Amino acid sequence: MAVAIKLPKMSDTMEEGVIVSWQVKVGDEIKSGDILAEVETDKATMDLDNYEKGTVLHLNAEEGQTIAVDSVIAIVGKKGEDFADLLTAAPAKKEEEETVVAETTASPVVTAPTSTSSSSSTSTTSSSGRILASPLAKKMAADKGLDISQVNGSGEGGRIIKKDIENFTPSVGSTVTGVESFTTVPVSQMRKTIARRLGESKFTAPHFYLTMEIRMDNAIAARKEMNEYSDVKISMNDVIVKAAAIALRRHPKINAAWMGDHIRMNNHIHMGVAMAVDEGLLVPVVRFADSKSLSEISTEVKAYSVKAKDKKLQPSDWEGNTFTISNLGMFGIEEFTAIINSPDACIMAVGAAKETVVVDNGEMKVGNIMKVTLSCDHRVVDGVVGSQFLQTFKELMENPVKLLV
C-alpha cells in the first residue's frame, strides 16, 4: 500500500522547510535509513531520513521550493500503485525563495544538522554504500579538503554532523608503514658529570637573564688589522674573552661564587671557554685572562681546542673557572641563554654578529650587531650589578683600542 511521506518538524520552532536537493528520484527503490532529501529548516540544512520501504512513486515538491510542516512531499509504494488520493493532503507549493544555511540541532526524527565538525577516522555508511552525512557537514568537509569517508559520525544512526567535522583531525601519513625502533646509547662518565652539574646549577641557582646589543663594526675592523701583525690568528672569540676579563676586573662582584654560607669573591680571573665535544660540553680555563695578551689567549684557546678534539683534556684543564663564556655565534645562533657553570655566579652567552640596519645619529645605515645574554645567579648578583658589567663589556667591544691600554 502506498504511503505519503510528510515533511516532519525538524526543529522545535520549524514551521516550514525548503527542499534543497532530492537524494532520490521517481522509480528508485528505497528502504529505511536512506536519505530522501536535504531540507533547509529555520536553523540548519539537514538530511531527511526515510523510514519506508518501496519504490518512489512521486516527488511532490521541486528543489528550492518551500513546504509547510506536515505536508506531503513524496509517495512511496509498489510500482504502478495508484496514489492520487494521498495527494489530497499535499501542500500548495510556495514560491521559491532565497535559502540561508544556519546552524541548529537535529530533532530525534531526522539526521543531525549540517555542521562543520567531526572527530575520528571512519564514517558511517548506509546499506547502499551512501555516506550518511548532513549537507552542511559535506560542504564543510569539502571546503576543508577532508575525506569525509574517514570521519566518524555522532548523529542519529551514525550520521556525520557539524561537530564531527569541527573535531576531526585527519590522520597524517596513514598509508605509510614502518617499524618503530630505537638505539640505547650508554651514558659516559663525562656526560653523567655534565648532566649532574648542569642539573644542580639550573635547579639550585635562581637564574635571571640580561641581554644587550653591541655594535661590532669597530671590533671587526680592529681584529682584521691585528691579524696583519699578529703571528697567531686572533678570532673574535679571543677578543670577547679579553674584553670580558677586563670587565670582570672592573666589576669584581660578577667574578664570584655562592658557597652556601658565604660568597667567595675571586681576586683572580680564570675564564672558562665552553667547547663542544662528542660526549658533551667541556670548559677549559684560560687562567689570569685579564693579564694575557690577545695573542696569548688565542694560542691557549687553540691548544685547548686541539686537545678537546683528541680527547686529551685533563681535569686540571677545566677546573678553577671563575666566569664562563659560551659562544655559538660561529653556528649562526643570534641569541640564546646558557646555564651557569657552577660554581661561577655568571655565564655569558654570545651570539653571531649580524649585519643589519642601525640608526646612527638619526640616520639609518648598515651596521653589525652582536647580542650577548648574561645568566646570573641571583643569590650573588643583582640586576644592576649585571647591567653595569655588560655596559663595560659593550664599551670595550665597541672601542677595542681600550683592550690594549
C-alpha positions as CSV (number, residue, x, y, z in Angstrom):
1,M,0.0,0.0,0.0
2,A,1.3,3.4,-1.0
3,V,2.4,5.7,1.8
4,A,2.6,9.5,1.9
5,I,5.8,10.9,3.4
6,K,5.2,14.2,5.1
7,L,7.7,16.9,6.0
8,P,8.4,16.4,9.7
9,K,9.1,19.1,12.2
10,M,12.9,19.0,12.3
11,S,13.4,21.6,15.0
12,D,11.2,22.9,17.8
13,T,10.5,26.1,16.0
14,M,10.2,24.8,12.5
15,E,7.0,25.7,10.6
16,E,8.2,25.1,7.0
17,G,11.2,23.9,5.1
18,V,12.9,24.2,1.8
19,I,13.8,21.2,-0.3
20,V,17.4,22.0,-1.0
21,S,18.0,18.8,-3.1
22,W,16.4,15.5,-3.6
23,Q,18.7,12.5,-2.9
24,V,16.2,10.1,-4.7
25,K,14.2,10.2,-7.9
26,V,11.0,8.6,-9.1
27,G,11.5,4.9,-9.7
28,D,14.2,4.4,-7.1
29,E,13.9,1.5,-4.7
30,I,14.5,2.8,-1.2
31,K,14.5,1.4,2.3
32,S,14.6,2.6,5.9
33,G,17.8,4.6,6.6
34,D,18.2,6.0,3.1
35,I,18.3,9.8,2.8
36,L,15.3,11.3,0.9
37,A,16.3,14.9,0.7
38,E,18.3,17.8,2.1
39,V,16.0,20.2,3.8
40,E,16.7,23.7,5.0
41,T,14.9,24.4,8.3
42,D,14.8,27.7,10.2
43,K,18.1,26.6,11.9
44,A,20.1,24.4,9.6
45,T,20.2,22.4,6.4
46,M,19.5,18.8,7.4
47,D,19.2,15.3,5.9
48,L,15.7,13.9,5.8
49,D,15.7,10.2,6.6
50,N,13.4,7.7,5.1
51,Y,11.6,5.1,7.2
52,E,9.5,3.4,4.5
53,K,10.4,0.6,2.1
54,G,9.3,0.5,-1.6
55,T,9.5,2.5,-4.8
56,V,9.5,6.2,-5.1
57,L,6.2,6.9,-6.9
58,H,6.0,10.6,-6.8
59,L,8.0,13.7,-5.5
60,N,5.6,16.4,-4.6
61,A,8.0,19.4,-4.5
62,E,10.7,20.7,-6.6
63,E,14.2,21.6,-5.4
64,G,14.2,25.2,-4.0
65,Q,10.5,25.2,-3.0
66,T,9.2,26.0,0.4
67,I,7.0,23.3,2.0
68,A,4.9,23.6,5.2
69,V,5.5,21.1,8.0
70,D,3.2,18.0,7.8
71,S,2.6,18.5,4.1
72,V,3.1,15.6,1.7
73,I,6.4,15.7,-0.1
74,A,6.7,12.2,-1.6
75,I,4.8,9.0,-2.2
76,V,6.4,5.5,-1.7
77,G,4.7,2.2,-2.6
78,K,4.6,-0.6,-5.1
79,K,5.3,0.1,-8.8
80,G,2.1,1.1,-10.7
81,E,0.2,1.6,-7.5
82,D,-2.5,4.4,-7.5
83,F,-1.7,7.2,-5.1
84,A,-3.9,10.0,-6.2
85,D,-6.0,10.0,-3.0
86,L,-2.8,10.6,-1.0
87,L,-2.1,13.9,-2.7
88,T,-5.2,15.5,-1.3
89,A,-3.1,16.4,1.7
90,A,-0.4,17.8,-0.4
91,P,0.6,21.4,0.3
92,A,0.2,24.3,-2.1
93,K,3.7,24.9,-3.4
94,K,5.2,28.2,-2.2
95,E,7.3,30.4,-4.4
96,E,11.0,29.6,-4.4
97,E,12.9,31.9,-2.1
98,E,16.5,32.5,-1.2
99,T,17.8,30.0,1.3
100,V,20.1,30.7,4.2
101,V,22.1,27.9,5.9
102,A,22.1,28.2,9.7
103,E,23.4,26.1,12.5
104,T,21.0,24.0,14.6
105,T,20.4,20.8,16.4
106,A,18.6,17.9,14.7
107,S,15.3,16.6,16.1
108,P,15.1,13.0,17.1
109,V,13.3,12.1,13.9
110,V,15.9,13.3,11.4
111,T,19.5,13.4,10.6
112,A,21.7,15.6,12.7
113,P,22.2,19.2,11.4
114,T,24.7,20.0,8.9
115,S,27.7,21.5,10.6
116,T,31.4,21.8,10.5
117,S,32.5,19.2,12.9
118,S,33.8,15.7,13.1
119,S,36.0,13.5,15.2
120,S,37.5,10.3,14.2
121,S,38.5,8.4,11.2
122,T,35.8,6.2,9.6
123,S,32.4,7.4,8.5
124,T,29.1,5.5,8.8
125,T,27.6,4.4,5.5
126,S,24.1,3.2,4.6
127,S,23.5,-0.3,3.4
128,S,23.5,1.1,-0.1
129,G,27.0,2.4,0.4
130,R,26.0,6.0,0.7
131,I,27.9,8.1,3.3
132,L,25.4,9.3,5.9
133,A,26.3,12.9,6.4
134,S,24.4,16.1,6.6
135,P,24.7,18.5,3.7
136,L,26.4,21.1,5.8
137,A,28.9,18.5,7.0
138,K,29.6,17.5,3.4
139,K,30.1,21.1,2.4
140,M,32.4,21.9,5.3
141,A,34.4,18.7,4.6
142,A,34.8,19.8,1.0
143,D,35.8,23.3,2.0
144,K,38.5,21.9,4.3
145,G,39.7,19.4,1.8
146,L,38.8,16.5,4.2
147,D,38.0,13.0,3.1
148,I,34.6,12.6,4.7
149,S,34.8,8.8,4.5
150,Q,37.4,9.0,7.3
151,V,35.0,10.8,9.6
152,N,33.1,9.0,12.4
153,G,29.5,10.3,12.7
154,S,28.0,11.1,16.1
155,G,24.5,11.9,14.9
156,E,21.5,9.6,14.8
157,G,22.3,6.3,13.1
158,G,26.0,7.3,12.8
159,R,25.2,10.4,10.7
160,I,28.1,12.8,10.3
161,I,27.2,16.2,11.6
162,K,28.8,19.6,12.1
163,K,30.7,18.9,15.3
164,D,32.2,15.8,13.8
165,I,33.8,17.9,11.0
166,E,34.9,20.5,13.5
167,N,36.6,18.0,15.8
168,F,38.0,15.8,13.1
169,T,41.8,15.5,12.8
170,P,43.0,13.9,9.6
171,S,45.4,11.0,10.0
172,V,48.9,12.0,8.7
173,G,50.8,9.6,6.7
174,S,48.2,6.8,7.3
175,T,49.4,5.0,4.2
176,V,53.0,4.9,5.4
177,T,54.1,1.8,7.3
178,G,57.4,1.2,9.1
179,V,59.0,-0.4,12.1
180,E,59.5,1.5,15.3
181,S,63.0,1.2,16.7
182,F,65.5,2.8,19.0
183,T,69.1,2.6,19.9
184,T,70.3,2.6,23.5
185,V,73.4,4.8,24.0
186,P,75.4,4.2,27.2
187,V,75.9,7.4,29.2
188,S,79.6,8.1,29.6
189,Q,81.1,9.3,32.9
190,M,81.7,12.7,31.3
191,R,78.1,13.0,30.2
192,K,76.9,11.9,33.7
193,T,79.1,14.6,35.3
194,I,77.9,17.3,32.9
195,A,74.2,16.3,33.5
196,R,74.6,16.3,37.2
197,R,76.4,19.6,37.4
198,L,74.1,21.4,35.0
199,G,71.1,20.0,36.7
200,E,72.3,21.1,40.1
201,S,73.1,24.6,38.7
202,K,69.8,25.1,36.9
203,F,67.5,23.8,39.7
204,T,69.5,25.2,42.6
205,A,70.8,28.6,41.4
206,P,67.9,31.1,40.8
207,H,68.8,32.2,37.2
208,F,67.9,35.6,35.7
209,Y,69.0,36.9,32.3
210,L,70.2,40.2,30.9
211,T,70.6,40.8,27.2
212,M,72.4,43.6,25.4
213,E,73.1,44.5,21.8
214,I,76.7,45.6,20.9
215,R,77.8,47.4,17.8
216,M,80.6,45.3,16.3
217,D,81.9,47.4,13.4
218,N,85.0,48.7,15.2
219,A,85.8,45.3,16.7
220,I,85.6,43.6,13.2
221,A,87.9,46.3,11.8
222,A,90.3,46.1,14.7
223,R,90.6,42.3,14.5
224,K,91.3,42.5,10.8
225,E,94.1,45.0,11.4
226,M,95.5,43.0,14.4
227,N,95.8,39.9,12.2
228,E,98.0,41.8,9.8
229,Y,100.7,42.0,12.5
230,S,100.0,39.0,14.8
231,D,101.8,35.7,14.4
232,V,98.8,34.0,15.7
233,K,95.4,34.4,14.0
234,I,93.2,36.2,16.5
235,S,89.5,35.2,16.5
236,M,86.6,37.3,17.5
237,N,86.1,34.9,20.4
238,D,89.6,35.8,21.7
239,V,88.6,39.5,21.6
240,I,85.5,38.6,23.6
241,V,87.4,36.7,26.2
242,K,89.9,39.6,26.7
243,A,87.1,42.2,26.9
244,A,85.1,40.1,29.4
245,A,88.2,39.6,31.6
246,I,88.9,43.3,31.7
247,A,85.2,44.0,32.5
248,L,85.4,41.4,35.4
249,R,88.4,43.3,36.8
250,R,86.3,46.4,37.0
251,H,83.2,44.6,38.4
252,P,84.5,42.0,40.9
253,K,81.0,41.2,42.2
254,I,80.5,39.3,38.9
255,N,83.7,37.3,39.4
256,A,82.2,35.5,42.4
257,A,80.6,32.2,43.6
258,W,77.9,31.1,46.0
259,M,79.4,28.9,48.7
260,G,76.3,28.2,50.8
261,D,77.1,30.1,53.9
262,H,79.3,32.8,52.2
263,I,80.0,34.4,48.9
264,R,83.5,33.9,47.5
265,M,84.9,37.0,45.8
266,N,87.6,35.8,43.4
267,N,90.6,38.1,43.1
268,H,91.9,36.2,40.1
269,I,90.2,35.9,36.8
270,H,90.1,32.4,35.3
271,M,88.0,32.5,32.1
272,G,86.1,29.3,31.2
273,V,85.6,28.9,27.4
274,A,82.9,26.3,26.5
275,M,83.8,23.8,23.8
276,A,81.7,21.1,22.3
277,V,83.0,17.5,22.1
278,D,81.3,14.3,21.0
279,E,80.4,13.4,24.6
280,G,79.1,16.8,25.7
281,L,80.5,20.2,26.7
282,L,83.9,20.9,28.2
283,V,85.0,24.2,29.6
284,P,88.8,24.5,29.6
285,V,90.1,27.5,31.6
286,V,92.2,30.4,30.4
287,R,93.9,31.4,33.7
288,F,94.6,35.0,34.6
289,A,92.9,36.0,31.3
290,D,92.9,39.7,32.2
291,S,96.7,39.8,32.3
292,K,97.3,37.9,29.0
293,S,97.6,39.5,25.5
294,L,95.2,38.6,22.7
295,S,97.9,36.5,21.1
296,E,98.5,34.5,24.3
297,I,94.7,34.0,24.7
298,S,94.4,32.9,21.1
299,T,97.3,30.4,21.4
300,E,96.0,28.9,24.6
301,V,92.4,28.5,23.3
302,K,93.6,26.9,20.1
303,A,95.7,24.4,22.1
304,Y,92.7,23.5,24.2
305,S,90.6,23.1,21.1
306,V,93.0,20.5,19.7
307,K,93.2,18.7,23.0
308,A,89.4,18.6,23.2
309,K,89.1,17.1,19.8
310,D,91.7,14.5,20.6
311,K,90.1,13.8,23.9
312,K,93.3,14.7,25.7
313,L,92.0,17.4,28.0
314,Q,92.8,16.7,31.7
315,P,90.8,17.7,34.7
316,S,93.3,20.4,35.5
317,D,92.5,22.0,32.2
318,W,88.8,22.6,33.1
319,E,89.0,23.2,36.8
320,G,89.1,26.6,38.6
321,N,86.9,28.8,36.3
322,T,85.5,32.0,37.9
323,F,83.5,33.1,34.9
324,T,82.4,31.3,31.7
325,I,81.8,32.3,28.0
326,S,79.6,30.2,25.7
327,N,79.8,31.3,22.1
328,L,77.5,29.8,19.5
329,G,78.0,32.7,17.0
330,M,80.1,30.5,14.7
331,F,77.0,28.3,14.2
332,G,74.8,31.3,13.2
333,I,72.9,31.4,16.5
334,E,71.9,35.0,17.1
335,E,70.8,34.8,20.7
336,F,70.4,32.2,23.4
337,T,70.6,31.7,27.2
338,A,73.2,29.5,28.9
339,I,73.0,27.5,32.2
340,I,75.5,28.8,34.8
341,N,78.7,26.8,35.0
342,S,78.9,26.1,38.7
343,P,80.4,27.4,40.9
344,D,80.5,30.6,38.8
345,A,77.9,33.3,39.6
346,C,77.5,34.1,35.9
347,I,77.9,32.8,32.4
348,M,77.7,34.9,29.2
349,A,76.1,33.6,26.1
350,V,77.4,35.1,22.9
351,G,75.5,35.2,19.5
352,A,76.6,35.9,16.0
353,A,77.5,39.3,14.7
354,K,74.7,40.1,12.2
355,E,74.7,42.7,9.5
356,T,71.6,44.8,9.9
357,V,70.1,48.3,9.6
358,V,71.1,50.5,12.5
359,V,70.2,54.1,13.4
360,D,73.2,56.3,14.0
361,N,72.6,60.0,15.0
362,G,69.1,59.8,13.4
363,E,70.5,58.3,10.2
364,M,69.9,54.7,9.0
365,K,72.9,52.8,7.9
366,V,74.2,49.3,7.7
367,G,75.9,48.0,10.8
368,N,76.9,44.8,12.6
369,I,75.1,43.9,15.8
370,M,76.0,41.1,18.3
371,K,73.7,40.1,21.1
372,V,75.0,38.8,24.4
373,T,73.0,37.4,27.3
374,L,74.4,37.3,30.9
375,S,72.9,34.5,33.0
376,C,73.2,35.5,36.7
377,D,72.8,33.6,40.0
378,H,70.5,36.0,41.9
379,R,71.9,34.8,45.2
380,V,75.2,36.5,44.3
381,V,74.5,39.1,41.5
382,D,71.7,41.7,41.3
383,G,70.3,43.2,38.1
384,V,72.1,46.5,38.5
385,V,75.5,44.8,39.0
386,G,75.0,42.6,36.0
387,S,73.9,45.5,33.9
388,Q,76.9,47.5,34.8
389,F,79.2,44.7,33.8
390,L,77.5,44.4,30.4
391,Q,77.8,48.2,29.9
392,T,81.6,48.0,30.5
393,F,81.9,44.9,28.2
394,K,79.9,46.8,25.5
395,E,82.2,49.8,25.8
396,L,85.3,47.7,25.4
397,M,83.9,45.8,22.4
398,E,82.8,49.0,20.7
399,N,86.1,50.7,21.4
400,P,88.6,47.8,21.1
401,V,91.7,50.1,21.4
402,K,90.8,50.2,25.1
403,L,91.7,46.5,25.3
404,L,95.3,47.4,24.7
405,V,95.8,50.1,27.4
